[in-house]
Structure formats: C-alpha cells, structure tokens
C-alpha cells in the first residue's frame, strides 16, 4: 500500500508543477511589470486635443496620435521626438517618452498642413513625481 501512496503524491506534484499563473488579458502587462501611461491625442484643423498634457518626471508615457483630417507631424521642441501622423483612416502614430526634467515643453505640428499650421501646438507640463507644480 505504501508504494501506491508514493505514486499518488508523485502524481500530485507533477500536476501542480504544470500549472502556471494565468496569462494576462491581451494588451495588459503581466502582473508586476512596470506600467506605461497611454495618452491619446487627436490632430485636426490646426489643433491638438488635448493641447495641454501633464505628466510626472520620469514617468513613461505612450502618446497615441491620430489625425481626423490630413497628415500632420508631432514634434517636442528641444527634444528628440519628431514623428509623422498619418491622415484620417490610415492609422495612428505612437511614440514613447520619458522626460526626467520638470518644466514646460512645447509640442507642435512638424509637417506643413495648411494655412493654420503655425498655430498648431500644445504644451507638455512635467511635474515632480511628488505632484509639486513647476514654474
């Protein structure tokens, strides 16, 4: 009878080893993985919406930008972000940023899109991680 008990315990051990934690739903990071904030921006008629975005210093942010009319660009002045935004119905542009320095950064359309192109801009406000405001 003792050998049968060992076989039973061995079977339970093998079965429990084969069970893993369930996979996260599609599009979700696994538990314990660092999360990335997603900000959706639309570009249309010489305006970015939202045109003022506040993030925390050191926070990883993914901008997903789509156009509701023609092709546009998205450039953070003084930074290394400068991407093309496809025209309506052709998808969206995605860029990941992590700004360490607090302050105000201007973003603007970097592709000539019409008569109001020079007015197509917005502001990215980077605050201290503890929430303190910046000048």
Secondary structure, 3 states (H helix, E strand, C coil): CHHHHHHHHHHHHHHHHCCCCCCCCCCCCCCCCCCCEEEEEEEECCEEECCEEEEECCCEEEEEEEECCCCEEEEECCCCCEEEECCCCCCCEEEEEECCCCEEEEEECCCCCCCCHHHCEEEEEEECCCCCCCC
